[in-house]
């Protein structure tokens, strides 16, 4: 009876909404633990002077592992394509090759990190010690974990993914309870690394039917699909570069150019604001394999994209409205939060920004899976303009020897070195990207109607 009801509800909702609801419910249980970590545990042990460095250092790890992140997108697409075609031998070969590439790239990442990280730590106002290697390992493992999560995603093993997410959070909590009191920032990154190791191991177990199946022979794929994979990776690289650099520069500007209290305040409100992206990120995760599968079969998938973007925007904007109403009461609940009540007026704005970006990510991820990369042109230009403007305007005094006095007076009048200014720039760039994506969706629908 219950099973029949479940299948009836699943058929009624469709795969996108069904698996989104399943993942959303399970992931939110883990998010309760992560919320406690981010809002109570980390601020307790990481002092206010260093709290604002947590987010940008995490972004640095992602930038260092950018080559792996680019490969992860290609990997996800081709695992899905091979699975649809029933070519599981190629999937096995692809997973094997990932391990080889990770070893090679890790050596290169460690090498260039030795030159880059001292400059980063100087601007983040934190000591290096062993923190540099932990940042590198965290970034590499984070990208490696994406490989295996994407493999499970491509094979539509959403139950396995849900279980991994559910157990990872308690593992992270226990690790941080042990490590944070010993050395705060280093302990934070150890707390990132341990659950990633668990997630990779659990994902391999979930893929045992392919990875450890001796009866399944590994089949070479480069001869038939190599050129397509290289072309796909080259186009993904452009968007991935600016997609990673934009949030990195934003958090860097807040940490480097603004006072410690501002960067710490941004960290605190971002822990709440990220909730606004939960629905969108979950829908994106389910949308990618479903949309890719429909594209490979020649079916229309635009309806899935509209549902995902609409669900992301509606849920996030409702939360932003709620934060607008109860934000002050929320930050007065716990004594350690009260010092950041001055940043509550920015909470709803940051929630809207992250919501818009989650909706945009649904669109971009679907376009990539359909081998369409036209959106890279305008998103890259917008990202370049925003990041250059933010870094230059918040450090405008650097240009004083060359710029006219009237320009310097104008820049000083903007009072750019404050969190509200940075967030408004982020909002306008996010809205501009989303508007361009909506125009592109409209043009796609118009072109399709003309064909019909």
C-alpha positions, 0 to 999 in steps of 0.5 A: 500500500505504502509502496504503491502510494509512493510510486503514485506520488513519484509519477505525479511529481515527476523525477525532478521534483521527487528526487529533489524532495528526497535529497532536500529532506535528507540534506537538511538533516545534515545542514542542521549539524553544519549550521551548528558548526558554522554558527556556534562551533567555528565562531567560538574557537576562531577569533574575530580577527581570523573568522573572516579568513575562513571563507576566502581560504576555502575559495583558495583551495578550490582555485588551486584545484581548478584543473580537477574541477574542470575535469569533474564537469567533463567526467560527469557529462561523459559518465552520464553519456556512457551510462545512457549508451550502456557502455559501463566498460568505458565508465570503469576506464574513466574512473581508473584514469581519474585516480592517475590524473589526480596523482599527477595534478596533485604534485603540480598543485603542491608545487605552485601553491608554494609560491602562491599561498604566502601572498594569500596568507599575507593578505588574509592576515593569518599565519601559514604554519601547516595551514598551507598544506591543509588548504591544498589537501582540502581543495584537492580532496574536495574536487576529487569528491566531486568526481565520485559524487558526479559518477553517482549523480550520473548513474542516478544513485540519489539514495547513496548520495543522500546517505553520504551527505547524511553521515558526512555532517556528524563525522565533520562535527566530531572531527571539529570538536577534537581539532578546533580547540587545538588549533582553530584555523588548521582544525577547521580544514582538518574538519573539511578533509576527514568527511571528504575522505569518508565521502570518497570511500563511500562513493567508491563502495556505491560504485563497486558494481563498476569499479570492483567488478572483475567481470566488467572489462575496462574499455578504452574511450579516448579513440572514439570520444577523446576529441569530443572530451577535449573540446568539451573540457576546453569550453568548460575551462573558460566558464569554470575559471571565471566561475571560481575567480568571481566568488574568490575575489568577492570574499578576498575584497571583503577580507583584504580591503575591509576591517576584520569586523566586516569580514567576520560579519560577512561570514556570520550572515553568509551562514544564514544566507546560504540557506536561500540556495538550498532548494536551487542547489538540490534541484540543480543536482537532480536536473543535471542527469535528467536534463542530460539524459533527455538531451542524449535521447533527443527529448526537450528538457527546457521545462525541467530548467524552468521548474528548477529556476522557478523553484530556486527563486521562489523559495530563496526570495521567501526566505529573504523576506523572512530574514527581513522580518525576523533577522534582528530577533534571530541574531539576538538569540545567542550572545556570541551572535549579538556583536554582529547585529549591525550586519543583519540589514545585509542578510536579506540582500545576501540571501537574494544574491545567493538565491539568484546565483543558485537559479543561474547555476541550474541554467548553466549546468543544464546548458553545459550538459546539452553541449551549449556554451553560449552563456559563457560569453556574457557571464565571463564579461560580467564576472571580469567587470565586477571583480576588476571594479570591486578590487580597484574601487576598494583600493582606489588610493593605489591609482592616486599618482596617475588618476585625475583628482576629480576621479579620486574624489568621486571614488572617495565619495562612493565609500566603497570600503563597506560591506553594503557597497560590495553586496550591492555590486554583487547583486547587480552583477547577479541580476544582470547575468540572470536577465541575460539567461532569461533572454537566452531561454526565450530565444531558445523557445522562439527558435524551437517554435519556429522549427515546429 
